[in-house]
Amino acid sequence: MKIATILAEGFEETEFIAVADLLRRAKADVCVVSSTQQLTVASSHNFKITADELLDNVNFDEMDCIFLPGGMPGVTNLRANKKVIDAVQHFAEKGKYISAICAAPLVLADAGVLENKKFTCYPSTAKEITLGVYCDEPTVIDGKLMTGRGVGAALDLGLLMVSVFYGIENAEKLKKAIVYGV
């Protein structure tokens, strides 16, 4: 699986790292994409992450999934970037996997991909989303849409994605390897 993880200035670092780390441990090809004009992107708590690619250089036809971490002002910056909205719509149109956590489902709502879909997000963010069916759960999967509530659900979302992409057995092995819930 090839996963494009889109970072904007002010992203939530724990959500990004937890999900991307678990996917890479499962042998997914995680491409960290900067939505800025620089490869280095600062998180909401001023950690600097060096992306693999700039958004303009990514061929989304080669990707199987797009993942958006939350965080503020990261989500505000993702929402303001037409190329990010277009990328999410591209994944939806092609029937590919879409994943977002915390406030990032706002981007999915802006892209129109939550209509008639179950999702979760940061609880106060749910009030801003008028499309779809909000579920007060740590993670929610609806077809090829996978969402997580927030930082506390980042490992759960990462393990859900591993389970979907590589099977429940591999997710369980990974869970044991990181000593999660055992």
C-alpha positions as CSV (number, residue, x, y, z in Angstrom):
1,M,0.0,0.0,0.0
2,K,1.1,3.5,-0.8
3,I,-0.2,6.2,1.6
4,A,0.1,9.9,1.0
5,T,0.2,11.7,4.4
6,I,-0.5,15.4,4.0
7,L,1.1,17.8,6.4
8,A,0.3,21.5,6.8
9,E,1.9,24.0,9.1
10,G,0.4,23.4,12.6
11,F,-0.4,19.6,12.2
12,E,-0.9,17.5,15.3
13,E,2.4,15.6,15.5
14,T,1.2,12.7,17.7
15,E,-1.6,11.9,15.2
16,F,0.8,12.0,12.3
17,I,3.6,10.0,13.9
18,A,1.5,7.3,15.5
19,V,-0.4,6.5,12.3
20,A,2.6,6.8,10.0
21,D,4.8,4.8,12.3
22,L,2.4,1.9,12.6
23,L,1.8,1.9,8.8
24,R,5.6,1.8,8.2
25,R,6.1,-1.0,10.7
26,A,3.5,-2.9,8.7
27,K,5.6,-2.3,5.6
28,A,3.4,0.3,4.0
29,D,5.0,2.9,1.7
30,V,4.1,6.1,3.6
31,C,4.9,9.2,1.6
32,V,5.0,12.3,3.9
33,V,3.8,15.2,1.8
34,S,4.2,18.9,2.6
35,S,1.3,21.0,1.5
36,T,3.6,24.1,1.8
37,Q,6.3,25.2,-0.6
38,Q,9.0,23.8,1.8
39,L,9.8,20.2,2.8
40,T,10.2,21.1,6.4
41,V,6.8,21.5,8.1
42,A,6.3,22.8,11.7
43,S,3.7,21.0,13.9
44,S,1.3,22.6,16.3
45,H,3.8,22.2,19.1
46,N,6.7,23.4,16.9
47,F,8.3,20.1,16.1
48,K,9.9,20.2,12.6
49,I,9.2,17.3,10.3
50,T,11.0,16.9,6.9
51,A,8.5,15.7,4.3
52,D,9.4,13.3,1.5
53,E,7.7,15.3,-1.2
54,L,6.0,18.6,-1.9
55,L,2.3,18.4,-2.8
56,D,2.9,19.7,-6.3
57,N,5.3,16.7,-7.0
58,V,3.0,13.8,-5.9
59,N,1.3,11.6,-8.4
60,F,-1.9,10.6,-6.5
61,D,-2.7,8.0,-9.2
62,E,0.2,6.0,-7.7
63,M,-1.2,6.2,-4.2
64,D,-3.8,3.9,-2.5
65,C,-4.8,6.1,0.4
66,I,-4.6,9.7,1.6
67,F,-4.3,10.4,5.3
68,L,-4.8,13.8,7.0
69,P,-3.7,14.4,10.6
70,G,-5.6,17.0,12.6
71,G,-4.2,19.8,14.7
72,M,-4.6,23.5,14.7
73,P,-3.9,25.6,12.7
74,G,-3.0,22.6,10.5
75,V,-6.5,21.7,9.6
76,T,-7.3,25.4,8.9
77,N,-4.3,25.4,6.5
78,L,-5.4,22.1,4.8
79,R,-8.9,23.5,4.3
80,A,-7.5,26.7,2.7
81,N,-5.4,24.7,0.2
82,K,-7.4,23.9,-3.0
83,K,-4.8,21.3,-4.0
84,V,-5.5,19.4,-0.8
85,I,-9.3,19.5,-1.4
86,D,-8.8,18.4,-5.0
87,A,-6.6,15.5,-3.8
88,V,-9.2,14.3,-1.4
89,Q,-11.9,14.5,-4.1
90,H,-9.6,12.6,-6.5
91,F,-9.2,9.7,-4.0
92,A,-13.0,9.7,-3.6
93,E,-13.7,9.7,-7.3
94,K,-11.2,6.9,-7.9
95,G,-12.7,4.8,-5.0
96,K,-9.5,4.9,-3.0
97,Y,-9.0,4.9,0.8
98,I,-9.4,8.2,2.7
99,S,-8.4,8.6,6.3
100,A,-8.5,11.6,8.7
101,I,-8.3,12.2,12.4
102,C,-9.3,14.8,14.9
103,A,-10.4,18.0,13.2
104,A,-9.2,16.8,9.7
105,P,-12.7,15.4,8.8
106,L,-13.5,19.1,8.2
107,V,-11.4,18.9,5.1
108,L,-13.3,15.8,4.0
109,A,-16.6,17.7,4.6
110,D,-15.2,20.6,2.5
111,A,-14.4,18.1,-0.3
112,G,-17.9,16.7,-0.1
113,V,-16.8,13.1,0.7
114,L,-18.7,12.7,4.0
115,E,-22.2,12.7,2.5
116,N,-24.1,9.6,3.6
117,K,-21.0,8.3,5.4
118,K,-20.4,7.4,9.0
119,F,-17.4,9.2,10.6
120,T,-15.9,10.4,13.8
121,C,-13.8,13.4,14.7
122,Y,-12.9,15.6,17.6
123,P,-16.2,16.1,19.5
124,S,-16.4,19.9,19.2
125,T,-15.6,19.6,15.5
126,A,-18.6,17.4,14.9
127,K,-20.9,20.4,15.3
128,E,-19.3,22.1,12.3
129,I,-19.9,19.1,9.9
130,T,-23.4,19.0,8.4
131,L,-22.7,16.1,6.0
132,G,-22.6,12.4,7.1
133,V,-23.4,10.7,10.3
134,Y,-21.2,11.5,13.3
135,C,-20.4,8.5,15.5
136,D,-19.0,9.1,19.0
137,E,-16.4,6.3,18.7
138,P,-12.6,6.3,18.8
139,T,-12.5,5.1,15.2
140,V,-15.1,4.6,12.5
141,I,-14.8,2.8,9.2
142,D,-17.4,3.2,6.4
143,G,-16.4,1.6,3.2
144,K,-13.0,3.1,2.2
145,L,-13.4,6.0,4.7
146,M,-11.5,5.6,8.0
147,T,-11.6,8.3,10.7
148,G,-10.3,8.8,14.2
149,R,-11.5,11.0,17.1
150,G,-8.2,12.6,18.1
151,V,-4.8,12.1,19.7
152,G,-6.1,9.5,22.1
153,A,-7.3,7.4,19.2
154,A,-4.2,7.7,16.9
155,L,-2.9,4.2,17.7
156,D,-6.4,2.8,17.2
157,L,-6.7,4.5,13.8
158,G,-3.2,3.3,12.8
159,L,-4.0,-0.3,13.8
160,L,-7.4,-0.1,12.0
161,M,-5.6,1.0,8.8
162,V,-3.1,-1.9,9.2
163,S,-5.9,-4.3,9.7
164,V,-7.7,-3.1,6.6
165,F,-4.6,-3.1,4.4
166,Y,-2.7,-6.1,5.8
167,G,-5.3,-8.2,7.7
168,I,-6.4,-8.5,11.3
169,E,-3.6,-11.1,12.1
170,N,-0.9,-8.6,11.1
171,A,-2.6,-5.8,13.1
172,E,-2.7,-8.1,16.2
173,K,1.0,-9.0,15.8
174,L,1.8,-5.3,15.6
175,K,-0.3,-4.6,18.6
176,K,1.7,-7.2,20.6
177,A,5.0,-5.9,19.3
178,I,4.2,-2.4,20.5
179,V,2.7,-3.8,23.8
180,Y,-0.6,-2.1,23.2
181,G,-3.6,-3.2,25.2
182,V,-1.8,-6.4,26.4
